[in-house]
Amino acid sequence: MADSEDFIKEFQKIADEERLGKNEDYFVSKQAQSDGDHEIHTSSCSDLPAEKNRKYLGCFNFCKDAEQEAKKYYEDVNGCIKCCPLCHARYY
């Protein structure tokens, strides 16, 4: 139960930051996941891929902007559930 409560609190914090338009550096994984998606991460994400396995997208206010940029390089992209939940396919 505590894990789900922690997740909800963290999700709400990130969602609030997204609504405020917090400038953040975004990256996309060069390696696709098993489902074919290239995952988008912020520079502060604990799951950020190693430098050689990621592409810098730029500094954006919203993950949707980073997603648009990532689609210039990869057809299938998805936001990381931890750092970009509003761009994660499960939530939109």
N, C-alpha and C positions, 0 to 999 in steps of 0.2 A: 504494500500500500504506500509506503514512504517513497518508493521509487517513482510511482506514478504521480504522486503529489509534487515531488521534486521536478519531474519532467514538466508538469503543468506550469509550475512557477517559472521555470527556465524558459518555456515556450512563451509565456506571457511577457516576460522581460524582453525577449528578442522581438516579439510582435510590437511591443511599445516602442522599442528603438527603431523598428522599421517605419512605424507611423510618424516618428519624429524626423526621419530622414537622416540617420547617423552616417556620416561619411566613413567608408571602410574600404580597404583594399580587398579585391576579390580575385580568386584564382579558379581555374577549372582543371580537373584531373586529366592528364593526357591518356591515361589508361581507363578504358571503359569498365564499368562494373559488369557482373555476370548478366544483367538484363540489357546491356548495351548502352546504358546511360553514362555520360561523363558528368561527374558530380562537381557542383559549384561550392566553394568554401570561402569563408572570410579569412583574413590573415591571422585572426586570433583563435581559430577553430582548433580544437584538440585533435581532430581527424585530418588536418591539412596534410596533403601528400608531401613527400620529400621534394625538394627543389627541382630535381631532375624529372620528376613525374607530374609537374604542374605547369600551367601556363598562366601568366599574369594577365588579367582582364582589364584592370584599371581601378580607379577609386570612384565609387558610386554611393549615392544616398540610399538606394533601394536594391534589393536582390533582383527584382525584375529587370532593372537596367543591366545588371551583370549577366543575367540570363540571356538577354537580347545580344549582348556582346559575344557570349559563349557560343551562341547559335551561328555565328559567323565562321566558326571553326569546326563545330560538331553538330550534326543534325539532332541527336538525342542528348539532351542535357536535363539535369534535375538538381534542385537545391539540396544541400546536406540537411538532414533532419535536425541536426544539432545547431548549426549556425545560420541556416537559411530555411527555417521551417515554412515560411510563407511562400517559398518557391519550391517546396517539396511537393511532388505530384499527389501525395496523400492528402494535402490540405487545400488544393485548389482544383 
